[in-house]
Amino acid sequence: MTTDAPVIFGYDGSAAAQRAVRDAAPLLGRQPALVVTVWEAGRLFETTTMPLIGLEMPPTVLDLRTAMDADAELYEAAKRTAQHGAHLAREAGFVESSGLAIADDETVADTLMRVARERHSPGIVVGAHGHRKLSELLLGSTSDTLVHKADRPVVVVRAQSKEDRAVAA
């Protein structure tokens, strides 16, 4: 079934995200694609003004102009990443694709779910980075959160394993 609503791709430019776009095309390529890169505004300012916990050191002072310039650079990088993903989607065979960089203070998974609801998307596609369990515990897992919380289908394309790369070589 084809609708005008786009499939939402969570895209960070990683090999796993690129593979997700390419591998989803044969399955979903008749749908439009919206490639979404989520970035967190104010992160540099936030991390440099927090005291270092346990080290009893004062916060590092960062002037507002430097923080604003850094945010502008991060936003431009996010836009380039989203556009790269949209270009990759067109090359992979999606009939139509566009890129969107979103600054948000939610988690990446929450932001992708919100965009999917707003756009009436039939589904969300992400690449799985293949973090080890300890990393997932510390960092969280966008794909895991989406699978358990999204109100629409989620396609998770796993990262290419070492065995897959050996066979391909």
LORORO-819228 format. One record per residue: residue number from 1; chain; x, y, z of N, C-alpha, C, O in turn. Coordinates in pm, 1 decimal, decimal comma. Layout:
BEGIN
<NUM; A; <X; Y; Z>; <X; Y; Z>; <X; Y; Z>; <X; Y; Z>>
...
end
This chain:
BEGIN
<1; A; <83,3; -117,9; 0,0>; <0,0; 0,0; 0,0>; <88,2; 124,9; 0,0>; <178,9; 137,0; 82,3>>
<2; A; <62,5; 214,3; -88,9>; <141,3; 336,3; -99,9>; <56,3; 455,3; -57,2>; <-58,5; 469,3; -99,4>>
<3; A; <113,4; 539,8; 26,3>; <46,5; 662,7; 66,6>; <140,9; 778,5; 37,1>; <256,3; 758,0; -0,6>>
<4; A; <90,7; 900,2; 54,8>; <176,0; 1017,2; 36,5>; <261,2; 1045,0; 159,3>; <355,6; 1123,8; 152,6>>
<5; A; <229,2; 981,6; 271,1>; <303,7; 1004,3; 394,6>; <440,6; 935,6; 385,1>; <450,8; 822,3; 337,8>>
<6; A; <544,6; 1004,6; 430,0>; <679,2; 947,8; 414,8>; <714,4; 846,0; 522,6>; <666,6; 852,9; 635,8>>
<7; A; <798,5; 752,3; 484,2>; <864,3; 665,3; 581,0>; <970,4; 751,8; 648,7>; <1044,0; 823,6; 580,9>>
<8; A; <979,0; 745,7; 781,1>; <1076,3; 825,2; 855,5>; <1202,7; 743,2; 876,2>; <1197,0; 629,3; 922,7>>
<9; A; <1316,1; 801,2; 841,6>; <1445,8; 738,3; 865,1>; <1519,9; 816,4; 972,0>; <1536,6; 937,8; 959,6>>
<10; A; <1564,3; 748,9; 1076,3>; <1655,2; 809,5; 1171,5>; <1794,0; 794,8; 1112,7>; <1840,2; 682,7; 1091,3>>
<11; A; <1861,7; 905,9; 1085,8>; <1986,5; 900,5; 1010,1>; <2094,0; 984,8; 1076,5>; <2077,7; 1105,3; 1095,4>>
<12; A; <2205,1; 918,9; 1111,6>; <2318,1; 990,0; 1172,7>; <2443,8; 985,8; 1086,9>; <2550,0; 1030,8; 1129,9>>
<13; A; <2432,3; 932,1; 966,2>; <2545,9; 926,5; 875,0>; <2634,9; 805,8; 895,6>; <2728,6; 785,5; 818,5>>
<14; A; <2608,9; 725,4; 996,7>; <2692,5; 608,1; 1025,3>; <2672,3; 500,1; 919,4>; <2578,3; 506,0; 840,1>>
<15; A; <2760,6; 402,5; 919,2>; <2748,5; 289,9; 826,4>; <2617,0; 215,9; 848,8>; <2553,7; 171,4; 753,1>>
<16; A; <2575,8; 202,7; 974,7>; <2449,2; 134,7; 1004,7>; <2330,3; 212,5; 947,7>; <2236,9; 152,3; 894,6>>
<17; A; <2333,0; 344,4; 958,2>; <2224,2; 426,8; 904,6>; <2222,1; 420,6; 752,2>; <2114,8; 413,3; 692,3>>
<18; A; <2338,0; 423,5; 689,5>; <2345,3; 413,6; 543,7>; <2291,8; 278,9; 497,2>; <2218,2; 270,9; 398,8>>
<19; A; <2329,0; 174,3; 567,7>; <2281,1; 40,9; 531,3>; <2129,6; 33,6; 546,9>; <2062,2; -28,3; 464,5>>
<20; A; <2075,3; 95,6; 651,1>; <1930,0; 94,5; 671,5>; <1857,8; 156,7; 552,9>; <1756,9; 103,5; 506,6>>
<21; A; <1908,7; 268,8; 503,6>; <1847,0; 334,8; 387,9>; <1853,4; 243,5; 265,9>; <1752,9; 222,7; 198,0>>
<22; A; <1969,9; 190,1; 238,8>; <1985,4; 104,1; 119,6>; <1903,1; -23,8; 129,2>; <1839,3; -63,6; 31,8>>
<23; A; <1903,9; -88,7; 246,1>; <1833,5; -215,8; 260,6>; <1681,4; -199,3; 265,7>; <1608,4; -292,8; 232,7>>
<24; A; <1633,2; -82,3; 306,3>; <1489,1; -60,2; 313,4>; <1428,7; -27,3; 176,9>; <1308,0; -42,5; 157,8>>
<25; A; <1509,7; 16,7; 83,2>; <1457,8; 60,5; -46,8>; <1378,6; -47,6; -120,2>; <1270,1; -17,7; -170,1>>
<26; A; <1427,1; -171,7; -129,6>; <1346,7; -271,8; -200,8>; <1211,5; -298,5; -133,8>; <1114,2; -332,6; -201,2>>
<27; A; <1205,8; -283,1; -3,1>; <1083,2; -308,6; 71,1>; <988,2; -189,1; 70,7>; <866,8; -206,0; 60,0>>
<28; A; <1043,7; -68,2; 82,3>; <962,1; 50,8; 104,9>; <980,2; 160,6; 0,7>; <926,0; 269,9; 17,1>>
<29; A; <1055,3; 134,0; -106,0>; <1093,6; 237,1; -201,4>; <981,8; 305,7; -275,9>; <1004,0; 409,8; -337,8>>
<30; A; <861,3; 249,6; -271,7>; <749,0; 316,9; -339,0>; <691,0; 428,5; -253,6>; <608,4; 506,8; -300,6>>
<31; A; <733,9; 435,8; -128,8>; <691,6; 542,1; -37,2>; <789,4; 658,3; -47,9>; <905,4; 638,1; -83,6>>
<32; A; <744,4; 779,4; -17,7>; <840,5; 888,1; -1,7>; <923,1; 863,2; 125,4>; <876,8; 795,8; 217,4>>
<33; A; <1043,0; 916,6; 130,0>; <1130,3; 901,7; 246,5>; <1159,2; 1039,1; 305,8>; <1188,3; 1134,1; 233,2>>
<34; A; <1151,1; 1048,8; 438,0>; <1193,7; 1168,0; 509,2>; <1309,1; 1125,5; 599,7>; <1290,6; 1051,6; 696,4>>
<35; A; <1427,1; 1173,4; 566,4>; <1548,0; 1136,8; 639,8>; <1571,3; 1242,3; 747,6>; <1593,2; 1359,7; 718,0>>
<36; A; <1566,2; 1197,7; 873,5>; <1569,6; 1289,0; 987,6>; <1700,0; 1272,0; 1065,5>; <1734,6; 1161,8; 1108,1>>
<37; A; <1771,2; 1382,6; 1083,1>; <1890,0; 1385,5; 1168,0>; <1855,3; 1470,4; 1289,8>; <1816,6; 1586,6; 1277,0>>
<38; A; <1869,7; 1411,3; 1407,2>; <1836,1; 1479,5; 1531,9>; <1965,1; 1527,4; 1597,1>; <2060,7; 1451,2; 1611,3>>
<39; A; <1966,7; 1652,7; 1636,1>; <2082,2; 1705,6; 1708,4>; <2030,7; 1781,8; 1829,9>; <1917,0; 1829,1; 1831,6>>
<40; A; <2114,3; 1792,7; 1929,4>; <2073,8; 1854,7; 2054,4>; <2134,1; 1993,4; 2067,3>; <2254,4; 2009,1; 2088,4>>
<41; A; <2049,3; 2092,5; 2054,4>; <2093,9; 2231,8; 2066,1>; <2139,9; 2260,2; 2208,6>; <2082,7; 2209,6; 2305,1>>
<42; A; <2243,1; 2341,3; 2219,8>; <2290,6; 2383,5; 2351,0>; <2377,7; 2284,2; 2423,5>; <2416,2; 2308,5; 2537,9>>
<43; A; <2410,6; 2171,6; 2359,9>; <2489,0; 2068,2; 2427,7>; <2627,3; 2117,5; 2468,4>; <2672,5; 2089,6; 2579,5>>
<44; A; <2694,0; 2189,3; 2381,3>; <2828,8; 2236,3; 2413,9>; <2823,7; 2331,4; 2532,8>; <2904,5; 2321,1; 2625,1>>
<45; A; <2729,8; 2422,3; 2530,0>; <2717,3; 2517,6; 2640,2>; <2684,2; 2443,5; 2770,0>; <2740,4; 2473,4; 2875,3>>
<46; A; <2594,2; 2348,5; 2761,7>; <2552,3; 2272,2; 2878,1>; <2668,6; 2195,5; 2941,1>; <2687,0; 2200,9; 3062,7>>
<47; A; <2746,1; 2125,3; 2861,1>; <2853,1; 2041,9; 2915,9>; <2970,1; 2123,1; 2968,1>; <3040,2; 2077,9; 3058,6>>
<48; A; <2992,8; 2240,1; 2914,3>; <3106,7; 2317,4; 2961,8>; <3074,2; 2404,0; 3082,8>; <3164,6; 2457,3; 3147,0>>
<49; A; <2946,3; 2418,1; 3114,3>; <2911,0; 2498,2; 3231,0>; <2873,7; 2412,3; 3351,3>; <2848,3; 2465,6; 3459,3>>
<50; A; <2870,1; 2280,7; 3334,8>; <2840,7; 2192,9; 3447,9>; <2968,7; 2166,7; 3526,8>; <3075,6; 2151,1; 3467,8>>
<51; A; <2959,0; 2161,9; 3657,5>; <3077,0; 2122,0; 3734,6>; <3105,3; 1974,0; 3709,7>; <3013,4; 1896,7; 3682,5>>
<52; A; <3229,8; 1935,2; 3718,7>; <3266,4; 1795,8; 3700,5>; <3233,8; 1721,2; 3829,7>; <3294,8; 1744,9; 3934,0>>
<53; A; <3138,3; 1632,3; 3820,7>; <3089,6; 1560,3; 3937,4>; <3200,8; 1473,1; 3994,6>; <3266,7; 1398,7; 3921,9>>
<54; A; <3220,4; 1483,2; 4124,0>; <3318,8; 1401,2; 4192,3>; <3458,7; 1457,0; 4189,2>; <3543,8; 1412,6; 4266,3>>
<55; A; <3485,4; 1552,5; 4102,9>; <3620,2; 1607,5; 4092,9>; <3631,7; 1742,1; 4163,6>; <3740,5; 1798,6; 4174,8>>
<56; A; <3518,2; 1792,6; 4211,3>; <3514,8; 1919,2; 4284,2>; <3588,0; 2031,6; 4210,9>; <3659,2; 2111,9; 4271,2>>
<57; A; <3568,5; 2034,6; 4081,5>; <3627,4; 2140,5; 4000,3>; <3516,6; 2237,1; 3960,6>; <3403,0; 2195,0; 3938,5>>
<58; A; <3547,6; 2363,6; 3951,3>; <3444,3; 2459,0; 3908,2>; <3409,9; 2435,2; 3761,9>; <3488,8; 2377,3; 3687,3>>
<59; A; <3291,8; 2480,1; 3721,5>; <3255,3; 2464,6; 3580,4>; <3348,7; 2544,5; 3490,0>; <3404,8; 2646,7; 3529,5>>
<60; A; <3363,3; 2495,0; 3368,8>; <3439,0; 2567,5; 3268,6>; <3348,5; 2676,7; 3214,0>; <3231,8; 2650,9; 3184,6>>
<61; A; <3398,6; 2794,6; 3200,3>; <3317,0; 2905,7; 3151,5>; <3331,1; 2914,0; 2999,8>; <3441,6; 2910,6; 2945,6>>
<62; A; <3218,1; 2924,7; 2933,6>; <3214,7; 2937,0; 2788,8>; <3129,6; 3059,6; 2757,2>; <3016,9; 3071,9; 2804,9>>
<63; A; <3183,4; 3148,2; 2678,0>; <3103,8; 3267,1; 2649,4>; <2987,6; 3231,9; 2556,6>; <2994,6; 3137,6; 2477,8>>
<64; A; <2883,6; 3308,5; 2568,1>; <2759,4; 3283,7; 2496,6>; <2780,0; 3283,7; 2345,2>; <2721,2; 3201,6; 2274,7>>
<65; A; <2862,2; 3374,3; 2295,5>; <2886,3; 3382,4; 2150,2>; <2950,4; 3254,1; 2097,7>; <2912,1; 3203,9; 1992,0>>
<66; A; <3047,4; 3201,6; 2171,3>; <3113,1; 3076,7; 2130,4>; <3012,8; 2962,3; 2128,7>; <3013,2; 2880,8; 2036,4>>
<67; A; <2926,7; 2955,6; 2230,0>; <2825,3; 2850,5; 2235,7>; <2727,8; 2862,7; 2118,4>; <2690,0; 2762,3; 2057,9>>
<68; A; <2687,6; 2985,4; 2086,8>; <2595,6; 3006,3; 1974,6>; <2661,2; 2968,6; 1841,8>; <2597,1; 2908,1; 1755,9>>
<69; A; <2787,9; 3004,1; 1825,0>; <2860,2; 2967,5; 1703,1>; <2872,7; 2815,5; 1690,4>; <2856,7; 2759,3; 1582,1>>
<70; A; <2901,5; 2750,7; 1803,1>; <2913,9; 2604,4; 1802,0>; <2780,3; 2540,3; 1766,8>; <2776,3; 2444,5; 1689,7>>
<71; A; <2670,9; 2592,0; 1822,3>; <2538,8; 2539,5; 1789,2>; <2508,1; 2557,3; 1640,6>; <2454,0; 2467,0; 1576,7>>
<72; A; <2542,4; 2672,6; 1586,5>; <2518,4; 2697,0; 1443,7>; <2596,5; 2597,2; 1358,1>; <2545,0; 2547,2; 1258,1>>
<73; A; <2718,9; 2568,8; 1396,9>; <2799,6; 2470,7; 1323,0>; <2740,4; 2330,7; 1333,8>; <2737,1; 2256,9; 1235,3>>
<74; A; <2693,6; 2293,7; 1453,2>; <2631,0; 2162,5; 1471,1>; <2503,3; 2150,9; 1388,3>; <2475,0; 2045,5; 1331,4>>
<75; A; <2426,9; 2259,1; 1381,8>; <2304,5; 2258,2; 1302,2>; <2336,7; 2241,8; 1154,0>; <2271,1; 2164,1; 1084,5>>
<76; A; <2436,0; 2313,5; 1105,8>; <2476,3; 2300,5; 965,0>; <2523,5; 2158,6; 934,5>; <2491,6; 2103,8; 828,9>>
<77; A; <2598,4; 2099,7; 1025,5>; <2644,9; 1961,4; 1007,5>; <2526,4; 1865,8; 1005,1>; <2524,8; 1771,9; 925,6>>
<78; A; <2427,7; 1888,2; 1090,6>; <2308,4; 1803,0; 1092,9>; <2231,0; 1816,2; 962,0>; <2181,4; 1716,8; 909,0>>
<79; A; <2220,3; 1939,0; 909,5>; <2151,7; 1957,8; 780,9>; <2224,3; 1884,1; 669,2>; <2161,2; 1819,4; 585,6>>
<80; A; <2358,2; 1893,8; 667,7>; <2435,7; 1821,7; 564,7>; <2416,0; 1670,1; 577,5>; <2403,2; 1600,3; 476,9>>
<81; A; <2413,9; 1620,9; 699,1>; <2394,4; 1476,9; 721,5>; <2257,1; 1433,8; 671,7>; <2245,2; 1331,6; 604,2>>
<82; A; <2154,0; 1510,1; 704,1>; <2018,5; 1476,7; 659,3>; <2008,5; 1480,6; 507,1>; <1944,9; 1394,0; 447,1>>
<83; A; <2070,7; 1580,5; 444,1>; <2068,8; 1589,3; 298,1>; <2144,2; 1472,8; 233,9>; <2103,4; 1420,7; 130,1>>
<84; A; <2255,0; 1432,8; 297,2>; <2329,8; 1316,5; 248,4>; <2240,6; 1192,6; 252,0>; <2237,9; 1114,6; 156,8>>
<85; A; <2168,1; 1175,1; 361,8>; <2077,9; 1061,0; 373,9>; <1967,2; 1064,9; 269,8>; <1930,3; 961,1; 214,8>>
<86; A; <1913,7; 1183,7; 242,1>; <1809,3; 1197,5; 140,0>; <1864,1; 1162,8; 1,1>; <1796,9; 1097,5; -78,6>>
<87; A; <1985,0; 1206,8; -26,1>; <2049,9; 1173,7; -153,7>; <2069,6; 1022,1; -164,9>; <2043,6; 963,2; -269,8>>
<88; A; <2114,9; 960,7; -58,0>; <2134,3; 816,0; -55,2>; <2001,8; 743,8; -77,8>; <1998,0; 642,1; -147,2>>
<89; A; <1893,4; 794,8; -20,3>; <1761,4; 734,0; -38,6>; <1718,5; 740,1; -184,7>; <1664,5; 643,0; -237,9>>
<90; A; <1742,3; 853,8; -249,5>; <1708,5; 864,4; -392,8>; <1791,5; 766,0; -474,7>; <1738,8; 698,7; -563,2>>
<91; A; <1920,6; 757,7; -445,4>; <2006,6; 662,5; -516,4>; <1962,5; 518,7; -493,6>; <1975,0; 435,1; -583,2>>
<92; A; <1911,4; 489,1; -375,4>; <1869,8; 353,0; -341,8>; <1737,8; 315,5; -407,7>; <1703,7; 197,5; -415,9>>
<93; A; <1662,7; 416,2; -455,2>; <1540,8; 386,5; -527,3>; <1412,6; 442,0; -468,6>; <1304,4; 412,0; -518,9>>
<94; A; <1421,7; 521,9; -363,8>; <1299,5; 583,1; -312,0>; <1248,9; 684,1; -413,9>; <1326,9; 761,3; -469,7>>
<95; A; <1117,8; 683,5; -438,1>; <1059,3; 768,9; -540,8>; <1077,7; 916,6; -510,8>; <1085,6; 999,3; -601,7>>
<96; A; <1084,3; 948,2; -383,9>; <1097,1; 1087,6; -341,9>; <1162,3; 1086,2; -204,0>; <1132,5; 999,6; -121,7>>
<97; A; <1250,2; 1181,1; -179,2>; <1311,4; 1186,8; -45,9>; <1352,5; 1329,5; -13,7>; <1385,0; 1408,9; -102,0>>
<98; A; <1350,1; 1359,4; 115,4>; <1397,4; 1488,7; 161,9>; <1464,7; 1468,6; 296,7>; <1441,6; 1369,2; 365,6>>
<99; A; <1548,3; 1565,1; 332,6>; <1620,2; 1558,6; 459,2>; <1569,9; 1664,7; 554,5>; <1527,7; 1772,4; 512,1>>
<100; A; <1574,2; 1634,8; 682,8>; <1528,3; 1726,9; 784,5>; <1619,4; 1716,9; 906,0>; <1636,0; 1608,7; 962,3>>
<101; A; <1678,1; 1828,4; 946,5>; <1757,6; 1833,7; 1069,9>; <1670,4; 1895,5; 1177,4>; <1612,4; 2002,4; 1158,0>>
<102; A; <1661,6; 1828,3; 1289,7>; <1575,9; 1875,3; 1398,6>; <1659,0; 1891,3; 1524,9>; <1728,1; 1798,9; 1567,8>>
<103; A; <1651,0; 2009,6; 1583,1>; <1711,8; 2032,6; 1714,0>; <1605,6; 2001,6; 1817,4>; <1496,3; 2058,0; 1813,9>>
<104; A; <1637,2; 1913,3; 1908,1>; <1537,8; 1874,9; 2005,4>; <1600,7; 1842,1; 2138,7>; <1716,4; 1800,4; 2144,6>>
<105; A; <1526,1; 1860,4; 2244,8>; <1578,7; 1827,1; 2376,5>; <1524,5; 1694,1; 2427,6>; <1550,1; 1656,7; 2542,1>>
<106; A; <1450,9; 1623,3; 2345,0>; <1403,6; 1489,9; 2378,4>; <1510,9; 1389,1; 2337,1>; <1617,0; 1426,8; 2287,4>>
<107; A; <1482,4; 1262,0; 2358,2>; <1572,9; 1160,0; 2306,1>; <1553,0; 1149,0; 2155,6>; <1452,5; 1196,0; 2102,1>>
<108; A; <1647,4; 1087,9; 2088,5>; <1634,9; 1067,9; 1944,4>; <1510,0; 985,6; 1914,1>; <1434,4; 1018,7; 1822,7>>
<109; A; <1488,1; 879,0; 1990,2>; <1370,5; 794,0; 1966,9>; <1240,6; 872,7; 1983,5>; <1150,4; 861,6; 1900,5>>
<110; A; <1230,7; 951,9; 2090,1>; <1109,3; 1032,0; 2111,4>; <1087,7; 1131,1; 1998,2>; <974,6; 1153,2; 1954,9>>
<111; A; <1195,6; 1190,3; 1950,8>; <1184,7; 1287,0; 1841,7>; <1138,2; 1218,3; 1713,4>; <1051,3; 1270,3; 1643,4>>
<112; A; <1194,9; 1102,8; 1682,6>; <1153,4; 1029,5; 1562,4>; <1006,5; 988,1; 1571,4>; <933,8; 995,7; 1472,4>>
<113; A; <962,7; 944,3; 1689,5>; <822,1; 906,3; 1705,4>; <731,2; 1027,0; 1688,7>; <624,2; 1015,8; 1628,9>>
<114; A; <771,9; 1142,1; 1740,6>; <691,6; 1264,2; 1726,5>; <680,0; 1304,0; 1579,3>; <570,9; 1335,2; 1531,6>>
<115; A; <792,3; 1303,0; 1507,6>; <789,9; 1338,1; 1364,8>; <702,3; 1239,9; 1287,2>; <626,9; 1280,5; 1198,7>>
<116; A; <711,8; 1112,3; 1319,8>; <629,4; 1011,7; 1251,9>; <480,3; 1038,2; 1274,8>; <400,2; 1025,9; 1182,1>>
<117; A; <443,1; 1074,5; 1397,7>; <302,4; 1107,4; 1425,3>; <260,0; 1232,3; 1348,3>; <153,9; 1234,6; 1286,0>>
<118; A; <343,4; 1335,6; 1353,2>; <309,0; 1461,6; 1285,1>; <293,3; 1443,8; 1135,0>; <208,7; 1508,7; 1073,6>>
<119; A; <372,7; 1357,6; 1076,1>; <370,4; 1336,0; 930,5>; <280,0; 1220,3; 889,6>; <270,9; 1187,5; 771,3>>
<120; A; <213,2; 1158,5; 986,8>; <125,8; 1043,0; 960,3>; <201,5; 932,1; 888,3>; <148,5; 867,5; 797,9>>
<121; A; <323,9; 911,6; 929,3>; <412,0; 815,2; 863,8>; <364,8; 671,4; 884,8>; <316,8; 636,4; 992,6>>
<122; A; <378,7; 588,2; 781,2>; <343,0; 447,6; 797,8>; <447,7; 368,4; 877,4>; <419,2; 256,8; 920,7>>
<123; A; <567,9; 423,6; 897,6>; <669,5; 349,7; 972,5>; <798,7; 427,3; 988,4>; <818,7; 533,1; 928,7>>
<124; A; <886,2; 371,0; 1071,5>; <1016,0; 430,5; 1103,5>; <1123,6; 327,7; 1073,5>; <1106,9; 209,4; 1103,2>>
<125; A; <1234,4; 372,5; 1014,5>; <1347,0; 284,6; 984,2>; <1472,3; 341,3; 1049,6>; <1500,2; 460,7; 1038,6>>
<126; A; <1547,3; 255,9; 1117,4>; <1674,7; 295,3; 1178,0>; <1776,0; 183,7; 1160,0>; <1740,6; 67,7; 1138,7>>
<127; A; <1900,6; 220,8; 1168,8>; <2008,3; 122,4; 1169,1>; <2047,0; 92,3; 1312,6>; <2044,3; 180,6; 1398,3>>
<128; A; <2082,9; -31,6; 1338,2>; <2129,5; -70,7; 1471,3>; <2281,5; -71,7; 1469,2>; <2343,2; -133,9; 1382,8>>
<129; A; <2340,0; -3,2; 1563,9>; <2485,7; 6,7; 1568,9>; <2552,2; -116,5; 1624,9>; <2673,4; -132,4; 1609,7>>
<130; A; <2478,2; -203,8; 1688,6>; <2536,0; -325,2; 1743,1>; <2619,0; -300,5; 1867,0>; <2721,2; -366,1; 1887,0>>
<131; A; <2576,1; -205,1; 1952,1>; <2647,9; -181,3; 2077,5>; <2642,3; -306,0; 2164,7>; <2545,4; -381,7; 2160,4>>
<132; A; <2743,1; -325,6; 2240,8>; <2740,2; -432,2; 2339,9>; <2642,6; -392,3; 2449,9>; <2607,6; -275,0; 2462,7>>
<133; A; <2599,2; -488,7; 2528,5>; <2498,0; -465,0; 2631,4>; <2538,3; -354,9; 2729,5>; <2453,7; -273,8; 2766,8>>
<134; A; <2664,3; -349,3; 2772,4>; <2707,0; -246,1; 2865,9>; <2692,2; -108,1; 2803,2>; <2646,3; -14,4; 2868,5>>
<135; A; <2731,4; -95,5; 2675,5>; <2716,4; 32,5; 2606,3>; <2570,6; 73,2; 2598,7>; <2537,5; 189,9; 2619,8>>
<136; A; <2482,1; -23,0; 2568,4>; <2339,9; 8,6; 2560,7>; <2287,3; 53,2; 2696,2>; <2204,5; 143,9; 2704,3>>
<137; A; <2335,1; -10,1; 2802,2>; <2291,4; 27,9; 2935,8>; <2332,9; 171,5; 2966,9>; <2255,3; 247,4; 3025,0>>
<138; A; <2453,5; 208,6; 2928,8>; <2504,2; 342,1; 2955,5>; <2450,4; 445,6; 2857,7>; <2415,4; 556,7; 2897,7>>
<139; A; <2443,8; 410,1; 2730,5>; <2407,3; 505,5; 2626,1>; <2259,6; 501,1; 2588,1>; <2205,3; 598,7; 2536,3>>
<140; A; <2195,7; 388,8; 2613,6>; <2058,9; 370,5; 2567,0>; <2061,7; 320,0; 2423,7>; <2166,4; 321,7; 2359,1>>
<141; A; <1950,2; 276,4; 2375,2>; <1943,2; 225,4; 2239,6>; <1821,1; 284,6; 2171,2>; <1707,3; 256,9; 2209,1>>
<142; A; <1846,0; 365,3; 2071,6>; <1736,1; 426,5; 1996,8>; <1648,2; 319,7; 1934,3>; <1525,7; 326,3; 1944,4>>
<143; A; <1709,4; 221,5; 1870,1>; <1629,8; 117,8; 1803,8>; <1547,5; 38,1; 1904,4>; <1431,6; 6,6; 1877,7>>
<144; A; <1605,4; 5,1; 2019,2>; <1533,1; -70,2; 2121,7>; <1413,8; 10,4; 2173,4>; <1304,2; -43,5; 2188,9>>
<145; A; <1435,2; 137,9; 2199,8>; <1326,6; 223,5; 2246,7>; <1215,7; 231,7; 2142,3>; <1097,7; 223,1; 2176,4>>
<146; A; <1252,8; 248,4; 2015,7>; <1151,8; 256,2; 1909,5>; <1070,4; 127,5; 1899,8>; <947,9; 131,3; 1888,6>>
<147; A; <1139,2; 14,2; 1904,1>; <1069,6; -114,4; 1892,7>; <967,3; -130,2; 2005,1>; <858,5; -183,3; 1983,0>>
<148; A; <1001,8; -84,6; 2125,3>; <913,7; -104,1; 2239,8>; <809,7; 6,2; 2260,5>; <708,7; -17,2; 2326,9>>
<149; A; <832,1; 125,7; 2205,3>; <742,1; 237,3; 2234,8>; <667,9; 295,4; 2114,5>; <566,4; 362,7; 2132,4>>
<150; A; <715,3; 271,4; 1994,6>; <653,9; 335,0; 1877,1>; <512,2; 282,4; 1854,4>; <482,6; 165,7; 1879,6>>
<151; A; <426,2; 371,3; 1806,4>; <287,4; 335,5; 1779,9>; <264,2; 298,4; 1633,2>; <151,2; 299,4; 1584,2>>
<152; A; <373,5; 265,8; 1564,8>; <365,8; 224,2; 1424,4>; <480,6; 126,9; 1397,2>; <569,4; 112,7; 1481,2>>
<153; A; <480,8; 59,7; 1282,4>; <588,4; -36,0; 1254,8>; <726,6; 29,3; 1254,1>; <744,0; 143,2; 1210,7>>
<154; A; <823,0; -46,1; 1303,3>; <962,5; -2,1; 1306,6>; <1046,4; -109,5; 1238,5>; <1034,7; -228,0; 1269,6>>
<155; A; <1130,8; -66,6; 1145,6>; <1224,6; -157,2; 1080,0>; <1363,2; -122,2; 1132,7>; <1407,8; -7,8; 1123,0>>
<156; A; <1430,7; -222,6; 1188,8>; <1566,6; -204,2; 1239,0>; <1658,4; -287,7; 1151,8>; <1644,0; -409,7; 1142,6>>
<157; A; <1752,2; -220,7; 1088,6>; <1849,9; -289,2; 1003,7>; <1978,7; -298,6; 1083,3>; <2037,4; -197,3; 1121,3>>
<158; A; <2021,7; -420,4; 1107,9>; <2139,7; -438,1; 1191,9>; <2265,8; -398,3; 1116,9>; <2271,7; -401,8; 993,9>>
<159; A; <2365,6; -360,7; 1194,2>; <2495,7; -326,8; 1136,3>; <2554,9; -453,3; 1076,1>; <2526,2; -564,2; 1121,0>>
<160; A; <2635,8; -435,7; 976,7>; <2700,5; -548,7; 913,2>; <2798,8; -610,7; 1011,8>; <2883,4; -541,4; 1068,3>>
<161; A; <2786,8; -742,4; 1032,1>; <2873,6; -811,8; 1126,8>; <3010,7; -835,4; 1065,0>; <3028,7; -821,6; 944,0>>
<162; A; <3107,0; -871,2; 1149,5>; <3240,4; -904,8; 1099,9>; <3235,8; -1022,5; 1003,0>; <3310,5; -1026,8; 905,3>>
<163; A; <3146,6; -1118,4; 1031,6>; <3132,8; -1234,7; 942,4>; <3079,9; -1191,6; 806,9>; <3126,6; -1239,9; 703,7>>
<164; A; <2980,6; -1098,9; 806,0>; <2926,5; -1048,0; 679,8>; <3033,2; -977,0; 598,9>; <3041,7; -993,5; 477,2>>
<165; A; <3116,4; -896,0; 668,7>; <3221,2; -822,7; 597,6>; <3325,1; -918,1; 540,2>; <3377,7; -894,0; 431,6>>
<166; A; <3355,3; -1026,8; 612,1>; <3453,4; -1124,9; 564,3>; <3402,5; -1196,2; 439,2>; <3479,1; -1220,8; 346,1>>
<167; A; <3271,8; -1229,7; 437,2>; <3212,3; -1295,1; 321,3>; <3209,8; -1202,4; 201,6>; <3232,8; -1245,6; 88,7>>
<168; A; <3181,4; -1072,8; 225,8>; <3173,7; -974,2; 118,4>; <3309,7; -944,1; 58,6>; <3318,3; -904,6; -57,6>>
<169; A; <3415,0; -961,8; 134,6>; <3550,9; -926,5; 88,2>; <3606,0; -1024,8; -10,1>; <3718,5; -1008,4; -57,5>>
end
